[in-house]
Amino acid sequence: SNYSVSLVGPAPWGFRLQGGKDFNVPLSISRLNDGGKAARAHVGIGDVVLTIDGISTDGMTHLEAQNKIKACTGNLNMTLQR
């Protein structure tokens, strides 16, 4: 099921990404920091990242996704799929 999460800034957000178009696998959450913003927002390991700040991650490389997240300074809005 899809859900939206809004992590109130600034970084660190407390998660790591894996995957991307360049790896031929969907972008997903690979790690959470204990007590980090993502963990407190109930983000799950393995959840697929569908959008970052309203932009579809379809066709995003790993680096593009990282840069998109880094560009979110005030807060980070994502749509995820559990």
Residue pairs with C-beta under 8 A, 6 or more apart in sequence:
1 81
1 82
2 50
2 79
2 80
2 81
2 82
3 79
3 80
3 81
3 82
4 77
4 78
4 79
4 80
5 38
5 41
5 42
5 43
5 77
5 78
5 79
5 80
6 41
6 75
6 76
6 77
7 13
7 37
7 38
7 41
7 75
7 76
7 77
7 78
8 37
8 74
8 75
9 72
9 73
9 74
9 75
9 76
10 73
10 74
11 69
11 70
11 72
11 73
11 76
12 33
12 36
12 37
13 36
13 37
13 38
13 69
13 76
14 32
14 33
14 35
14 36
14 37
14 38
14 39
14 40
15 29
15 30
15 31
15 32
15 33
15 36
15 38
15 39
15 43
16 29
16 30
16 31
16 32
17 27
17 28
17 29
17 30
17 49
17 62
17 65
17 66
17 69
18 25
18 27
18 28
18 29
18 30
18 62
19 25
19 26
19 27
19 28
19 62
20 27
20 57
20 60
20 61
20 62
20 63
20 64
20 65
21 59
21 60
21 61
22 61
22 62
22 63
23 62
26 48
26 49
26 57
27 48
27 49
27 57
27 60
27 62
27 65
28 46
28 47
28 48
28 49
29 38
29 43
29 44
29 45
29 46
29 47
29 49
29 80
30 45
31 45
32 38
32 39
32 43
32 45
33 39
43 80
44 80
44 82
47 80
47 81
47 82
48 80
48 81
49 57
49 65
49 78
49 79
49 80
50 56
50 57
50 78
50 79
50 80
50 81
51 57
51 77
51 78
51 79
52 60
52 65
52 68
52 69
52 72
52 76
52 77
52 78
53 68
53 71
53 72
53 76
53 77
53 78
54 77
55 68
57 65
60 68
69 76
